[in-house]
């Protein structure tokens, strides 16, 4: 089997080995005219842009080079936070470069912040889907929540990567709090403490749910002194007990992370044993175990996109300080994240005037590349079938995220400057459509607001705890 493609990052630029890495690198030095054109359009329209780490590499490259202050590339939760700050700072509208649930989260956060009159725009007139979010919109998830409602007291922890309609419908059935891949473990620990004896239901990502089971087992078996240091004031017995009452959904996954399975892990173990391992919490168990083992040895990280970026920045700082020549890391998540990695790492290297290099290894099979007839860019991420993955091992990129293009952003921003409400209508985010509206936005935002309070205080909101026991009491009374 051929080696995985790699991208080397130095202070002077990047170099690629393999067609997939070359395709990613092609847009890391964006065209100056495209940057200038977008900068002018954003300033003329006074529009902010929030984009996800997994965005189209051409769009990310241009956005990273723009001077306009209201631009931010991050994970999904921080997108909504930054959009609110942009509007508070005077932005007249926000464009969201992501999938639809991200646009809805921005809409809900702006509404909750008192900015319901500020437009939020998607970058496609058609639906921008997400296999994971859509798993929570099927009958199987309704049945999952019905089971939770029949087993009080219960708390539903729903991944932020779901629609507002899903969040609202879930909260109507079971008290619900959202989570991210970065705070879900802390949320479970807090639930074990605040809701002793309660059931906790997690969804819709099945791989993350199974990985969380492994983490709960590890916490239960952790040395008591280490546990007390990591989770001060938390009863380790309560966390161990939660493992028996933790119920992950069994029918949902991200099509990109799904392919980081046994075939990829086997090649990593065979050919990349000396590399660091960075993996998202959404990956299958084999990749999770590999990254978790590396993490315990100080050679890896498993968590959110932000956790991965922070890990690579920290290891680069360590390498610069130790005057080591460089390190290699296998990137177990969507390849679009490499743009933000390159920007962050090159900033460090240039500031330190260091000759250190970071090699990013993309665990992507050759079959995950589609060839074109173009001379300038003969390969593009994704297979001809459009899924962006190869079942022979390895994923390329998310086809839904790539619906957000530079041309689409430029068009929406220019329409905004022209104040063309009728032409912008297909792009405007209106939660729930004709059958939803403001009430759905408020209901769907409530689990997000519960999470925000948890992030501020480190404890489950008392209103949420009371809701869990109130509904349990009401069900018990109704059964009499």
C-alpha positions in Angstrom: 0.0 0.0 0.0 1.4 3.5 -0.9 2.3 5.9 1.8 -0.2 8.5 3.0 0.1 12.0 1.5 1.9 14.6 3.7 2.2 18.3 4.0 5.3 19.9 5.5 4.9 23.3 7.2 7.9 25.5 7.6 8.3 29.3 8.3 8.9 29.8 4.6 6.0 27.9 3.2 4.6 24.4 2.7 5.7 21.5 0.5 3.5 18.5 -0.4 4.0 14.9 -1.1 1.2 13.0 -2.8 -1.7 14.3 -4.9 -4.1 14.8 -2.1 -1.7 17.0 -0.1 -0.9 18.9 -3.3 -4.6 19.6 -3.7 -4.8 20.9 -0.2 -1.7 23.1 -0.5 -2.8 24.7 -3.8 -4.9 27.3 -2.0 -2.6 28.0 1.0 -1.1 31.0 -0.8 -4.3 32.7 -2.2 -4.5 34.9 -5.2 -4.0 38.5 -4.1 -6.7 39.8 -6.4 -9.3 37.4 -4.9 -8.3 38.5 -1.4 -8.6 42.2 -2.3 -12.0 41.7 -4.1 -13.5 39.9 -1.1 -12.0 42.5 1.4 -13.6 45.3 -0.6 -17.0 43.6 -0.8 -17.1 42.8 3.0 -16.2 46.4 3.8 -18.8 47.8 1.4 -21.6 45.5 2.9 -20.4 45.6 6.5 -20.9 41.8 6.7 -19.2 39.4 9.1 -18.1 35.9 8.1 -17.9 32.9 10.4 -16.5 29.7 8.9 -15.8 26.2 10.1 -12.4 24.6 10.2 -13.6 22.0 7.6 -14.3 24.7 5.0 -13.3 24.6 1.3 -9.5 25.2 1.2 -9.8 27.9 -1.4 -12.3 29.8 0.7 -10.3 29.3 3.9 -7.1 30.5 2.2 -8.7 33.7 1.0 -10.5 34.4 4.3 -7.2 33.8 6.2 -5.5 36.5 4.1 -8.2 39.1 4.3 -7.8 42.2 6.4 -11.5 42.7 7.2 -11.8 42.4 11.0 -15.1 40.6 11.1 -13.8 37.2 9.9 -13.5 34.1 12.1 -12.6 30.4 11.4 -13.2 28.0 14.2 -15.3 25.0 15.5 -19.1 25.2 15.3 -19.7 26.5 18.8 -17.2 29.4 18.6 -18.7 30.4 15.2 -21.9 31.4 17.0 -20.1 33.1 19.8 -18.0 35.2 17.4 -21.0 36.0 15.2 -22.6 37.6 18.2 -19.5 39.6 19.0 -19.3 40.8 15.4 -22.8 42.1 15.5 -22.2 43.7 18.9 -19.3 45.5 17.3 -21.5 46.8 14.5 -21.6 44.2 11.7 -24.9 44.6 9.8 -25.2 40.9 8.8 -23.4 37.6 9.1 -22.5 35.0 6.5 -22.1 31.4 7.7 -19.7 29.2 5.8 -20.8 25.8 7.2 -23.6 23.3 7.1 -27.2 24.3 8.0 -27.1 23.5 11.7 -24.3 25.9 12.1 -26.3 28.7 10.5 -29.2 27.8 12.7 -27.0 28.0 15.8 -25.8 31.5 14.8 -29.4 32.5 14.2 -30.5 31.2 17.6 -27.6 32.9 19.5 -28.2 36.2 17.7 -31.9 36.0 18.6 -31.2 35.2 22.2 -28.7 38.1 22.3 -31.4 40.6 21.1 -30.3 40.8 17.5 -33.3 39.1 15.8 -33.3 41.8 13.1 -29.7 41.1 12.0 -29.7 38.8 8.9 -27.9 35.5 8.9 -27.0 34.1 5.4 -26.1 30.7 4.2 -24.0 30.3 1.1 -26.2 28.0 -0.8 -29.9 28.4 -1.8 -30.3 24.6 -1.4 -30.1 22.6 1.8 -26.5 22.1 3.1 -26.8 18.8 4.9 -24.9 16.8 7.5 -25.1 13.1 7.8 -24.8 13.3 11.6 -27.4 16.0 12.1 -29.8 14.2 9.9 -29.4 11.0 11.9 -31.2 12.8 14.8 -34.1 13.7 12.5 -35.2 10.2 11.8 -37.8 8.0 13.5 -35.1 6.0 15.3 -34.0 9.1 17.2 -37.6 9.8 18.2 -37.8 6.3 19.5 -34.5 6.8 21.4 -36.0 9.9 23.1 -39.2 8.1 23.9 -37.2 5.4 25.7 -35.5 8.1 27.7 -38.8 9.7 28.7 -40.0 6.3 29.9 -37.0 5.9 32.3 -37.1 9.0 34.6 -35.1 10.7 35.9 -33.3 11.2 32.6 -31.1 13.8 31.1 -30.5 14.1 27.3 -27.1 15.3 26.2 -27.4 16.2 22.5 -24.4 17.0 20.3 -24.3 20.6 19.1 -24.1 19.2 15.6 -27.9 19.0 15.3 -30.6 21.2 14.0 -32.6 23.6 16.2 -35.7 21.6 15.4 -34.0 18.5 16.8 -33.0 20.4 19.9 -36.5 21.8 20.4 -38.2 18.4 19.8 -35.7 16.6 22.2 -36.2 19.2 25.0 -39.9 18.8 24.7 -39.6 15.1 25.4 -36.6 14.9 27.8 -34.7 17.7 29.6 -31.8 18.5 27.2 -28.4 20.2 27.3 -26.2 20.5 24.2 -22.5 19.5 24.3 -19.5 19.8 22.1 -16.7 17.3 21.5 -14.6 19.5 23.7 -16.9 19.7 26.8 -18.9 16.5 26.6 -16.8 14.6 29.1 -17.1 17.4 31.6 -20.8 17.5 31.0 -21.1 13.8 31.9 -19.0 14.2 35.0 -21.2 17.2 36.1 -24.4 15.1 35.4 -23.1 12.2 37.5 -22.6 14.7 40.4 -25.7 16.8 40.1 -28.1 14.0 39.1 -27.2 10.9 41.2 -29.1 7.8 39.9 -30.3 9.5 36.8 -30.0 8.1 33.3 -28.0 10.0 30.7 -28.8 9.7 27.0 -26.3 10.9 24.4 -26.7 11.3 20.7 -26.6 11.2 17.8 -23.0 10.3 17.2 -22.6 6.6 17.8 -18.8 6.5 17.6 -18.5 9.4 20.1 -21.0 7.7 22.4 -19.1 4.4 22.4 -15.8 6.3 22.9 -17.5 8.1 25.9 -18.3 4.7 27.4 -14.6 3.8 27.2 -13.7 7.2 28.8 -16.2 6.6 31.6 -14.6 3.2 32.2 -11.2 4.8 32.4 -12.4 7.4 34.9 -13.9 4.8 37.1 -10.6 2.9 37.1 -8.4 6.0 37.5 -6.1 6.3 40.4 -8.1 8.1 43.2 -5.5 10.8 43.7 -5.2 11.5 40.0 -9.0 11.6 39.7 -9.3 14.1 42.6 -6.6 16.3 41.0 -8.4 16.3 37.7 -11.9 16.6 39.0 -11.8 18.3 42.4 -14.9 17.8 44.5 -16.3 15.1 42.3 -17.3 11.7 43.7 -15.5 9.1 41.6 -18.1 6.5 42.6 -20.9 8.6 41.1 -19.0 8.8 37.8 -18.4 5.0 37.9 -22.2 4.5 38.6 -23.1 6.6 35.6 -21.4 4.1 33.3 -24.3 1.7 33.9 -26.9 4.4 33.2 -25.3 5.9 30.1 -27.2 5.3 26.9 -25.6 6.3 23.5 -27.6 6.4 20.3 -26.7 3.5 18.0 -27.5 4.8 14.5 -25.6 8.0 13.7 -22.2 9.0 12.4 -20.3 11.5 10.3 -19.5 10.2 6.9 -16.1 11.7 7.0 -15.0 10.4 10.4 -16.6 7.0 9.7 -13.8 6.0 7.4 -11.0 6.4 10.0 -11.4 2.8 10.9 -9.4 -0.5 11.1 -7.7 -0.2 7.6 -6.3 3.3 8.4 -5.2 2.3 11.8 -3.4 -0.8 10.5 -1.4 1.3 8.1 -0.6 4.0 10.7 0.7 1.3 13.1 2.8 -0.3 10.3 4.2 2.8 8.6 3.8 5.7 11.0 4.6 4.4 14.4 6.9 7.3 15.1 4.2 9.9 14.5 2.1 11.9 16.9 -1.6 11.1 16.6 -4.4 13.7 16.6 -8.0 12.4 16.3 -11.5 13.8 16.6 -13.8 12.3 19.2 -16.1 11.3 16.4 -13.8 8.7 14.9 -14.5 4.9 15.2 -13.2 3.0 18.1 -10.0 1.7 16.5 -8.7 5.2 15.7 -10.0 6.5 19.1 -8.0 3.8 20.9 -4.9 4.6 18.9 -5.1 8.3 19.7 -6.1 7.7 23.3 -3.0 5.4 23.8 -0.8 8.1 22.2 -2.4 10.8 24.4 -1.6 8.8 27.6 2.0 8.5 26.4 2.2 12.3 25.7 2.3 11.7 22.0 -1.3 12.5 20.9 -4.7 14.0 21.5 -8.2 13.0 21.0 -11.0 15.6 21.3 -12.4 18.5 19.3 -11.0 20.4 16.4 -9.9 23.1 18.8 -8.2 20.5 21.0 -6.3 19.3 18.0 -5.1 22.7 17.0 -4.1 23.6 20.5 -2.1 20.3 20.8 -0.2 21.0 17.6 0.6 24.6 18.6 1.8 23.4 22.0 4.0 20.6 20.5 5.5 23.1 18.0 6.3 25.5 20.8 8.0 22.6 22.7 10.0 21.7 19.5 11.1 25.3 18.9 12.3 25.6 22.6 14.2 22.2 22.4 15.7 23.1 19.0 14.4 19.9 17.5 14.3 19.7 13.7 10.6 18.8 13.5 7.8 16.4 14.2 5.1 14.4 12.2 1.5 14.1 13.1 -1.3 11.9 11.7 -4.4 14.0 11.3 -7.5 11.9 12.1 -10.1 14.4 11.1 -11.4 16.3 8.1 -8.6 17.6 6.0 -9.9 21.1 5.7 -8.6 21.8 9.1 -5.1 22.0 7.7 -5.5 25.6 6.6 -5.9 26.8 10.2 -3.1 24.6 11.3 -0.8 26.1 8.7 -1.7 29.6 9.6 -1.1 29.0 13.3 2.1 27.1 13.0 3.7 29.4 10.5 2.9 32.4 12.7 4.9 30.7 15.5 7.8 29.7 13.3 8.2 33.1 11.8 8.0 34.8 15.2 10.7 32.5 16.6 12.7 32.5 13.3 12.8 28.8 13.7 13.8 26.1 11.2 11.4 23.6 12.9 9.0 21.8 10.6 5.6 20.1 11.2 4.6 17.4 8.9 0.8 16.7 8.6 0.0 13.1 7.5 -3.4 12.7 5.9 -4.6 9.1 6.3 -6.3 9.1 3.0 -6.4 6.2 0.5 -5.4 6.9 -3.1 -8.9 5.9 -4.1 -10.3 8.9 -2.2 -8.9 11.2 -4.9 -10.9 12.3 -7.9 -8.9 13.4 -11.0 -10.0 16.2 -13.3 -9.1 17.3 -16.8 -7.6 20.6 -15.5 -3.9 21.2 -15.9 -3.6 23.6 -13.0 -5.4 21.3 -10.5 -5.4 17.8 -11.8 -6.8 16.3 -8.5 -9.5 17.4 -6.1 -10.5 15.9 -2.7 -13.3 13.5 -2.9 -14.3 10.6 -5.1 -16.4 11.0 -8.3 -19.5 9.6 -6.4 -19.4 12.8 -4.3 -19.1 11.2 -0.8 -15.6 12.4 -0.3 -14.5 9.0 1.2 -13.2 5.7 0.1 -14.4 2.4 1.7 -10.9 1.0 1.0 -9.6 3.1 3.8 -9.5 6.8 4.6 -11.6 9.9 4.1 -10.9 13.0 2.1 -13.3 15.8 2.8 -16.9 16.6 3.7 -18.9 17.1 0.5 -21.5 19.2 2.3 -18.9 21.7 3.7 -17.6 22.1 0.2 -20.9 23.5 -0.9 -19.6 26.7 0.6 -17.4 28.2 -2.1 -15.5 31.4 -2.5 -17.8 32.4 -5.4 -20.9 31.8 -3.4 -19.6 34.0 -0.5 -18.6 36.7 -2.9 -22.1 36.6 -4.5 -24.0 36.8 -1.2 -21.8 39.6 0.2 -22.3 41.6 -3.0 -26.1 41.1 -2.9 -26.1 42.3 0.7 -24.2 45.5 -0.3 -26.9 46.0 -3.0 -29.6 45.5 -0.4 -31.4 42.9 -2.6 -33.8 41.3 -0.1 -35.7 39.3 -2.7 -32.6 37.8 -4.2 -31.1 37.1 -0.8 -34.3 35.4 0.5 -33.1 31.9 -0.4 -29.9 32.4 1.6 -31.6 34.0 4.7 -31.7 31.7 7.7 -35.2 31.5 9.1 -35.5 28.8 11.8 -38.1 26.2 11.2 -39.6 27.7 8.0 -43.3 28.5 7.8 -44.1 26.0 10.6 -41.5 27.2 13.1 -40.4 30.7 13.5 -39.5 32.5 16.7 -41.1 29.9 19.0 -39.0 27.1 17.6 -35.9 29.3 17.7 -36.5 29.9 21.5 -37.2 26.2 22.2 -34.2 25.0 20.2 -31.9 27.6 21.8 -32.8 26.5 25.4 -30.4 23.4 25.4 -27.7 25.7 24.0 -28.3 28.2 26.8 -28.1 25.4 29.4 -24.7 24.5 28.0 -23.5 28.2 28.1 -24.4 28.4 31.8 -22.6 25.1 32.4 -19.5 26.5 30.7 -19.6 29.6 32.9 -20.1 27.9 36.2 -18.8 24.3 35.7 -22.1 23.0 37.1 -25.3 21.8 35.5 -27.8 24.7 35.6 -30.1 24.4 38.6 -33.1 25.0 36.3 -32.1 22.0 34.2 -31.6 19.8 37.3 -35.0 20.9 38.7 -36.6 20.1 35.3 -35.2 16.6 35.3 -36.7 15.8 38.7 -39.9 17.8 38.1 -40.6 15.7 35.0 -39.7 12.5 36.8 -42.1 13.4 39.6 -44.8 14.3 37.2 -44.5 11.0 35.4 -44.6 9.1 38.7 -47.7 11.0 39.7 -49.4 10.4 36.4 -48.7 6.6 36.8 -50.6 6.5 40.1 
